[in-house]
Amino acid sequence: QVELVESGGGLVQAGGSLRLSCAASGRTFSRYTMGWFRQAPGKEREFVATIRWSTGRTSYADSVSGRFTISRDNAKNTVYLQMNSLKSEDTAVYYCSCGVVGGSWDYWGQGTTVTVSS
């Protein structure tokens, strides 16, 4: 049973930083891609960033590229999202997800809320 537990959300002023964590358990994730998604009030869930567990290859949404950094700690089975230069439009519930490389996003965490005040 895969379990993803997010943490690190909170309230921050515009221009500030936060680091989200996603602790993953339940299997070996070497064949998985890990991802961060977000859903703002009244909007659809959107892709933020991904990282391939085995290679560390990353990808980012244009809206966060250059401000956010996704990384993983193999020893801790944890994925991070470092968010810098936060904007009010980054306010959302942030979700961690994972899926087999080339497959669908099969597993989701419960989400952690990020609120950026302007």
C-alpha positions, 0 to 999 in steps of 0.5 A: 500500500503506497502512502504519500504524506505531505507537510510544510504548507503554511502562510507566507508573505509574497516574496517569501519561501516555503519547502514542502515535503512528501514522505513516501512509503509502501514500496520501492520507488525506483521505477516511479515518477514523483510529482507535485500538483496544486489546486487553487480555489475554484480552479482545476488541479494543475501540474507543478513539477515532477522528478524521476526517482531513478535519474533525478530528471526534473520538469516544471510548469512554466509558471514556477520554472526558476522559482521552484525546485523539486528534489528527492532524498533517496535515503529518506524516501522523501520528495521536496518542493522548494518554493521561492519568490512566492506570489499570491497566485501560488496560493493553493492546496499542494498535492504529492503524487506518484506513478510508474514512469510512462503510466498514470498518476496512481497515488495521491497524498492528502494535500497541504495548504499554501497561502501567500499573502500580498 
